[in-house]
Amino acid sequence: MNWDDIVGFLLTFPDTELTTTWNNPAIKTGGRLVAWWRDAADSPESIALKVDPSEKLALIADPNSPFYTIEHFEKTGTQAVLVQPELVPAQELQELLTEAWRLNAKARVRRDWEAQQ
């Protein structure tokens, strides 16, 4: 998946919009970040996606994992991981993006969506 695929996938969820954060393209739900593009020296051509804190630890624990974090996220307590999207199978990335949306969606919106699944 590339960023355009990620945007297209996430915009299928309710109350979700394409916006920006710190001049980077981002997807938010109810004003909360779900995922954003980050192309910086410490995170080239990567996406950041919100994760549960225990999931973050699991994803970055293996040094061979494509998922990683950066000093800035650790200093600010940002509960997100980074990954170059082409390094992860599309289905796995979609599952993580779905969970990122669920973690950040308003409770009513999430419950309504889950009831329809």
C-alpha positions in Angstrom: 0.0 0.0 0.0 1.1 3.6 -0.6 -0.2 6.8 1.1 -3.0 7.2 -1.5 -4.2 3.6 -0.8 -4.1 4.3 2.9 -6.1 7.5 2.5 -8.6 5.7 0.4 -8.9 2.9 2.9 -9.3 5.1 5.9 -11.8 7.5 4.3 -14.3 4.6 4.1 -14.7 4.9 7.9 -17.3 7.2 9.3 -16.4 10.7 10.6 -13.0 10.5 9.0 -11.3 13.3 7.0 -8.1 14.0 5.1 -6.3 16.9 6.8 -2.8 17.9 7.9 -0.7 17.8 11.0 2.6 19.8 11.2 2.4 20.3 7.4 2.1 16.6 6.8 -0.9 14.9 5.2 -3.0 13.1 7.9 -6.2 11.3 8.5 -8.3 12.2 11.5 -11.5 10.9 13.0 -13.5 13.3 15.2 -10.5 15.6 15.2 -8.1 12.9 16.5 -5.1 11.7 14.5 -5.3 8.1 13.1 -2.4 8.1 10.7 -0.1 10.6 9.0 2.6 10.7 6.4 6.1 11.4 7.7 9.1 11.8 5.4 11.9 13.1 7.6 15.6 12.1 8.3 14.5 9.9 11.2 11.5 8.4 9.4 11.9 8.4 5.6 8.8 7.7 3.5 6.9 6.3 6.5 3.5 6.5 7.9 2.8 6.9 11.6 -0.3 5.2 12.9 -1.8 5.4 16.4 -1.6 2.1 18.4 -2.5 0.9 21.8 0.5 1.3 24.1 0.9 -2.5 24.6 0.6 -3.0 20.8 3.3 -0.4 20.3 5.7 -2.4 22.5 5.0 -5.6 20.7 5.4 -4.1 17.3 8.8 -2.5 18.0 10.2 -5.2 20.2 11.7 -7.3 17.4 14.7 -5.6 15.8 13.8 -7.3 12.5 10.3 -5.8 12.5 9.6 -3.1 10.0 7.8 -1.1 12.7 9.8 1.4 14.7 9.6 4.5 16.8 11.6 7.7 17.1 13.1 9.8 19.9 10.5 12.5 19.4 7.6 10.0 19.9 9.2 8.7 23.0 9.8 12.1 24.5 6.3 13.3 23.8 4.6 10.0 24.7 3.1 9.7 21.2 1.3 6.3 21.1 2.2 5.6 17.4 4.5 3.5 15.4 6.2 4.2 12.1 6.6 1.9 9.1 7.4 2.2 5.5 4.1 0.9 4.1 5.5 -1.2 1.3 7.3 -3.4 3.9 4.0 -4.7 5.4 1.5 -6.9 3.7 -1.6 -4.9 2.8 -4.0 -7.0 4.9 -1.8 -6.5 8.0 -1.6 -2.8 7.4 -5.3 -2.6 6.9 -5.9 -4.4 10.2 -3.6 -1.9 12.0 -5.2 1.1 10.3 -8.7 -0.2 11.3 -7.5 -0.6 14.9 -6.0 2.9 14.8 -9.4 4.3 13.7 -11.2 2.3 16.4 -8.9 3.6 19.1 -9.5 7.2 18.1 -13.1 7.3 16.9 -15.8 8.8 19.1 -17.5 6.0 21.1 -20.9 6.5 19.5 -19.4 6.5 16.0 -17.3 3.4 16.7 -20.3 1.5 18.2 -22.5 2.4 15.2 -19.8 1.2 12.8 -19.2 -2.0 14.8 -23.0 -2.8 14.8 -23.0 -2.6 11.0 -20.0 -5.0 10.6 
